[in-house]
Amino acid sequence: MAKAQQEVLSVAEKKEKRKPQAKTKVAGKKALARAWVGRKPVSHGTAQGFHIVGIGASAGGLEAFEAVFRNMPENPGMAFVLVPHLDPTHTSILPQLIQKCTKMQVLQVEDGSRVLPNTVYIVPPKKDLAILHGNLHLVEPTGSRAVRLPINYFFRSLAQDQRDKAICIVLSGMGTDGALGLRAIKEELGMAMVQTPETAKYDSMPRSAIETGLADYVLPPENYFKELNGYKPSRG
């Protein structure tokens, strides 16, 4: 796993250091897609001066996403990255749906996007997502949709890059995606939040995350901002 994580770093760093030729860019994306971010993060990441909050959801996630942002202020001082493990026909209109719930700018991620505070980023359909030095990188998924774990993938990358400034939230969904990524966030002393299973349309993902024993808060989605706003990284 250490070799795989180093491969992710190497590929993403090369993408940032030079403007790649078309063939190089394709090859880089394939290499990045093959590499799972899996070991304890190394020191290559550069944490921002604000928190980056990764939010993962699957079935029933739209209602949970909407509840989160209806109860979020216009300028929370942090950035949000939404990783919906949903049907592609739903994710394509997700930016428009979330924009109706918040005054923050809502953007569909483009490769190389710089993460800025008070902004919501949404992964486009049929893509995985990694982050390096505060820049978002789209990755071509490997394998079928049935075996993909895009939430784990991004949470692990977020932990690696942002360390104790990383925050993850696991919302409604079927399966276990998000639980391993939550572990990675906590290994780097970041913060982890989970939707209360009773408020989730589908409770498998929240329950799997809770069963790690590492969640800092288990709350309904409308109650997250107070804890997000009060979070202070342990490394100072």
C-alpha positions as CSV (number, residue, x, y, z in Angstrom):
1,M,0.0,0.0,0.0
2,A,2.9,2.4,0.7
3,K,4.1,2.0,-2.9
4,A,0.6,2.7,-4.2
5,Q,0.3,5.9,-2.2
6,Q,3.7,7.1,-3.3
7,E,2.6,6.5,-6.9
8,V,-0.4,8.7,-6.4
9,L,1.8,11.5,-5.1
10,S,4.3,11.2,-7.9
11,V,1.7,11.2,-10.6
12,A,-0.2,14.2,-9.2
13,E,3.0,16.2,-8.5
14,K,4.1,15.7,-12.1
15,K,0.8,16.9,-13.4
16,E,1.2,20.2,-11.4
17,K,4.9,20.8,-12.3
18,R,4.4,20.8,-16.0
19,K,1.7,21.1,-18.6
20,P,1.5,17.6,-19.9
21,Q,1.2,16.5,-23.5
22,A,-2.1,14.8,-24.4
23,K,-0.6,11.3,-24.2
24,T,1.2,12.0,-21.0
25,K,-1.9,13.3,-19.4
26,V,-3.9,10.2,-20.3
27,A,-1.1,8.0,-19.0
28,G,-0.9,9.9,-15.8
29,K,-4.6,9.6,-15.2
30,K,-4.5,5.9,-15.7
31,A,-1.6,5.5,-13.3
32,L,-3.4,7.6,-10.7
33,A,-6.6,5.6,-11.1
34,R,-4.6,2.4,-10.5
35,A,-3.1,3.7,-7.3
36,W,-5.2,3.5,-4.1
37,V,-4.3,5.9,-1.4
38,G,-3.8,3.5,1.5
39,R,-1.0,4.0,4.0
40,K,-0.4,6.6,6.6
41,P,0.0,10.0,4.8
42,V,3.4,11.3,4.1
43,S,4.6,14.9,4.4
44,H,4.1,15.9,0.7
45,G,0.7,17.4,1.3
46,T,0.3,21.1,2.0
47,A,-2.6,22.0,4.3
48,Q,-4.6,25.1,3.5
49,G,-5.3,27.9,5.9
50,F,-8.9,26.7,6.1
51,H,-10.6,23.3,6.5
52,I,-11.6,21.2,3.5
53,V,-14.7,19.0,4.3
54,G,-15.2,15.9,2.2
55,I,-18.8,14.7,2.2
56,G,-19.7,11.3,0.9
57,A,-23.2,9.8,0.3
58,S,-24.9,7.2,-1.8
59,A,-28.6,6.2,-1.8
60,G,-30.7,8.8,-0.1
61,G,-27.8,11.2,-0.2
62,L,-29.6,14.0,-2.1
63,E,-31.9,14.7,0.9
64,A,-29.0,14.6,3.3
65,F,-26.8,16.9,1.1
66,E,-29.7,19.4,0.9
67,A,-30.2,19.3,4.7
68,V,-26.5,20.0,5.3
69,F,-26.4,23.1,3.0
70,R,-29.8,24.6,4.0
71,N,-28.3,24.9,7.5
72,M,-24.9,26.2,6.5
73,P,-24.1,30.0,6.5
74,E,-23.1,31.9,3.4
75,N,-19.5,32.3,4.5
76,P,-18.5,29.3,6.7
77,G,-14.8,29.9,6.1
78,M,-14.2,26.3,4.8
79,A,-14.5,24.4,1.5
80,F,-16.8,21.4,0.8
81,V,-16.1,18.6,-1.6
82,L,-19.1,16.4,-2.3
83,V,-18.5,12.8,-3.4
84,P,-21.9,11.3,-4.4
85,H,-21.8,7.5,-4.9
86,L,-25.0,7.9,-6.9
87,D,-26.5,7.0,-10.3
88,P,-24.7,9.2,-12.9
89,T,-28.0,10.6,-14.1
90,H,-28.5,12.1,-10.6
91,T,-25.0,13.5,-10.1
92,S,-25.2,15.4,-13.4
93,I,-27.8,17.8,-12.0
94,L,-26.5,17.8,-8.4
95,P,-24.7,21.2,-8.7
96,Q,-28.0,22.9,-9.7
97,L,-29.9,21.1,-6.9
98,I,-27.4,22.0,-4.2
99,Q,-27.1,25.6,-5.5
100,K,-30.8,26.0,-4.5
101,C,-29.9,25.3,-0.9
102,T,-26.9,27.6,-0.4
103,K,-25.6,31.1,-1.2
104,M,-22.1,29.7,-1.5
105,Q,-20.7,29.1,-5.0
106,V,-21.4,25.6,-6.2
107,L,-19.0,24.2,-8.9
108,Q,-18.6,20.9,-10.7
109,V,-15.0,19.9,-10.3
110,E,-12.7,20.5,-13.3
111,D,-9.3,18.8,-13.4
112,G,-6.7,20.9,-11.5
113,S,-9.3,23.0,-9.7
114,R,-7.8,25.0,-6.8
115,V,-9.9,24.6,-3.7
116,L,-11.1,27.9,-2.2
117,P,-13.1,28.6,1.0
118,N,-16.8,29.3,0.9
119,T,-17.2,27.1,-2.1
120,V,-18.8,23.7,-2.8
121,Y,-17.2,21.4,-5.2
122,I,-19.0,18.4,-6.7
123,V,-17.4,15.4,-8.4
124,P,-18.8,15.0,-12.0
125,P,-20.3,11.7,-13.1
126,K,-18.1,8.7,-13.8
127,K,-15.0,10.2,-12.2
128,D,-13.0,9.5,-9.1
129,L,-11.3,12.4,-7.3
130,A,-7.9,13.0,-5.6
131,I,-6.4,16.1,-4.0
132,L,-2.8,17.2,-3.9
133,H,-1.4,20.5,-2.6
134,G,-5.0,21.8,-2.4
135,N,-5.7,21.1,-6.1
136,L,-8.4,18.6,-7.2
137,H,-7.5,16.0,-9.8
138,L,-10.1,13.9,-11.7
139,V,-9.3,10.3,-12.1
140,E,-10.7,7.7,-14.5
141,P,-12.2,4.9,-12.4
142,T,-11.0,1.4,-12.7
143,G,-13.3,-1.6,-12.5
144,S,-17.1,-1.6,-12.5
145,R,-19.4,0.8,-10.7
146,A,-20.4,-2.1,-8.4
147,V,-16.9,-2.4,-7.0
148,R,-15.9,1.3,-6.9
149,L,-15.4,3.0,-3.6
150,P,-15.1,6.7,-4.6
151,I,-15.7,8.0,-1.1
152,N,-12.9,6.0,0.5
153,Y,-10.7,7.0,-2.4
154,F,-11.2,10.8,-1.9
155,F,-11.2,10.7,2.0
156,R,-7.8,8.9,1.9
157,S,-6.4,11.4,-0.5
158,L,-7.8,14.3,1.6
159,A,-6.2,12.8,4.7
160,Q,-2.9,12.6,2.9
161,D,-3.0,16.1,1.6
162,Q,-4.6,18.1,4.4
163,R,-3.7,16.0,7.4
164,D,-5.3,17.3,10.6
165,K,-7.2,20.0,8.7
166,A,-9.1,17.3,6.8
167,I,-12.7,16.7,7.8
168,C,-15.0,14.0,6.5
169,I,-18.7,13.4,6.8
170,V,-20.5,10.2,5.9
171,L,-24.1,10.5,5.0
172,S,-26.9,8.2,3.9
173,G,-26.1,5.2,1.7
174,M,-26.0,1.5,1.2
175,G,-22.8,-0.5,1.6
176,T,-19.7,0.5,3.5
177,D,-18.0,3.1,1.3
178,G,-16.6,5.9,3.5
179,A,-15.6,3.8,6.5
180,L,-12.0,3.1,5.5
181,G,-11.6,6.7,4.4
182,L,-12.8,7.9,7.8
183,R,-10.1,5.7,9.4
184,A,-7.5,7.5,7.2
185,I,-8.8,10.9,8.3
186,K,-8.6,9.9,11.9
187,E,-5.1,8.5,11.5
188,E,-4.0,12.0,10.6
189,L,-5.9,13.5,13.5
190,G,-8.6,15.1,11.3
191,M,-12.3,15.2,12.3
192,A,-15.0,12.7,11.3
193,M,-18.7,13.2,11.4
194,V,-21.5,10.7,10.6
195,Q,-25.2,11.1,10.0
196,T,-27.4,9.6,12.7
197,P,-28.7,6.3,11.2
198,E,-32.2,7.1,12.3
199,T,-32.3,10.2,10.1
200,A,-30.7,8.5,7.1
201,K,-32.9,7.1,4.3
202,Y,-30.4,4.2,4.0
203,D,-28.4,3.6,7.1
204,S,-25.7,1.0,6.0
205,M,-23.0,3.6,5.3
206,P,-23.5,5.6,8.5
207,R,-23.6,2.4,10.6
208,S,-20.4,1.1,9.0
209,A,-18.7,4.4,9.7
210,I,-20.0,4.4,13.3
211,E,-18.8,0.8,13.8
212,T,-15.2,2.0,13.3
213,G,-15.5,3.6,16.7
214,L,-13.7,6.7,15.4
215,A,-16.4,9.2,14.6
216,D,-16.2,12.4,16.6
217,Y,-19.8,13.3,16.1
218,V,-22.9,11.4,15.1
219,L,-25.6,14.0,14.3
220,P,-28.5,14.8,11.9
221,P,-27.2,16.6,8.8
222,E,-28.8,19.9,9.8
223,N,-26.7,20.1,12.9
224,Y,-23.1,20.0,11.5
225,F,-22.1,23.6,11.3
226,K,-21.6,24.3,15.0
227,E,-19.1,21.4,15.3
228,L,-17.4,22.3,12.1
229,N,-17.0,25.9,13.1
230,G,-15.6,24.9,16.5
231,Y,-13.0,22.4,15.2
232,K,-9.4,23.2,16.0
233,P,-6.7,20.9,14.5
234,S,-4.7,19.2,17.3
235,R,-1.4,20.0,15.6
236,G,-2.3,23.7,16.0
